[in-house]
């Protein structure tokens, strides 16, 4: 399993609109092959800041399957205009030990 992590800084004052758009966008990501689960969490210390956590079966399910899909274009049109700056997306795996 691969965890996608993105810190989302939303343009000032647009959090309510972002949350409405995300409610629609989450239907897109959750329908994708290789998707496991996701959580969107709002920062307690900073207004207009969130963290998005998405569990994928594989890295490629996210980077190729989702990002190369027509559905991703819908995701982009719903969400990308809210970000400032555009988020860095990182991927994490469990440490074996």
C-alpha positions as CSV (number, residue, x, y, z in Angstrom):
1,X,0.0,0.0,0.0
2,X,1.1,3.5,-0.8
3,X,0.0,6.7,1.0
4,X,-0.3,9.8,-1.0
5,X,0.2,13.0,1.1
6,X,-0.6,16.5,0.0
7,X,-0.7,19.6,2.1
8,X,-3.3,21.9,0.6
9,X,-3.0,25.6,1.1
10,X,-6.3,27.1,-0.1
11,X,-6.6,30.7,-1.3
12,X,-7.7,33.0,1.5
13,X,-11.4,32.8,2.2
14,X,-12.2,30.0,-0.2
15,X,-12.2,27.1,2.3
16,X,-16.0,26.7,2.3
17,X,-16.1,26.6,-1.5
18,X,-13.2,24.2,-1.6
19,X,-15.0,21.8,0.8
20,X,-18.1,21.9,-1.4
21,X,-16.0,21.1,-4.5
22,X,-14.0,18.4,-2.6
23,X,-17.3,16.7,-1.6
24,X,-17.9,16.2,-5.4
25,X,-14.3,15.5,-6.3
26,X,-13.9,12.7,-3.7
27,X,-16.5,10.7,-5.7
28,X,-14.1,10.8,-8.6
29,X,-11.0,9.6,-6.7
30,X,-12.8,6.9,-4.8
31,X,-14.1,5.4,-8.1
32,X,-10.6,4.8,-9.5
33,X,-8.9,1.4,-9.9
34,X,-6.3,0.9,-7.1
35,X,-7.9,3.4,-4.7
36,X,-8.3,2.1,-1.1
37,X,-9.3,5.1,1.0
38,X,-8.9,8.8,1.7
39,X,-9.1,11.4,4.4
40,X,-9.2,15.2,4.2
41,X,-8.3,16.9,7.4
42,X,-8.5,20.6,8.2
43,X,-5.6,22.3,10.0
44,X,-6.5,23.6,13.5
45,X,-3.7,26.2,13.6
46,X,-3.9,27.7,10.1
47,X,-7.1,28.8,8.4
48,X,-7.5,27.6,4.8
49,X,-5.0,24.7,5.2
50,X,-5.8,21.0,4.8
51,X,-4.0,17.7,4.4
52,X,-5.2,15.1,2.0
53,X,-4.2,11.5,2.6
54,X,-5.1,8.9,-0.1
55,X,-4.2,5.2,0.2
56,X,-3.5,3.4,-3.1
57,X,-2.7,-0.2,-3.9
58,X,0.4,0.9,-5.8
59,X,2.3,4.0,-6.7
60,X,1.3,3.5,-10.4
61,X,-2.4,3.4,-9.5
62,X,-2.0,7.1,-8.5
63,X,0.7,8.4,-10.8
64,X,-0.4,6.6,-14.0
65,X,-3.9,5.2,-13.5
66,X,-5.5,8.3,-11.9
67,X,-3.3,11.1,-13.2
68,X,-3.5,9.8,-16.8
69,X,-7.3,9.4,-16.7
70,X,-10.1,11.5,-18.0
71,X,-11.5,11.5,-14.5
72,X,-8.4,13.4,-13.3
73,X,-9.2,16.2,-15.7
74,X,-12.5,16.6,-13.8
75,X,-10.7,16.4,-10.5
76,X,-8.4,19.2,-11.7
77,X,-11.2,21.4,-12.9
78,X,-13.0,21.0,-9.6
79,X,-10.0,21.6,-7.2
80,X,-6.8,23.0,-8.7
81,X,-7.9,26.6,-8.9
82,X,-8.2,26.7,-5.1
83,X,-4.5,26.0,-4.3
84,X,-1.9,28.7,-3.6
85,X,0.8,27.6,-3.9
86,X,0.2,24.4,-5.8
87,X,0.8,21.4,-3.4
88,X,3.7,19.1,-3.4
89,X,2.5,15.5,-3.5
90,X,4.6,12.9,-1.9
91,X,4.2,9.1,-1.5
92,X,5.0,7.0,1.6
93,X,5.2,3.3,2.3
94,X,5.4,1.4,5.6
95,X,8.8,0.7,7.0
96,X,9.4,-3.0,7.4
97,X,11.0,-4.0,10.6
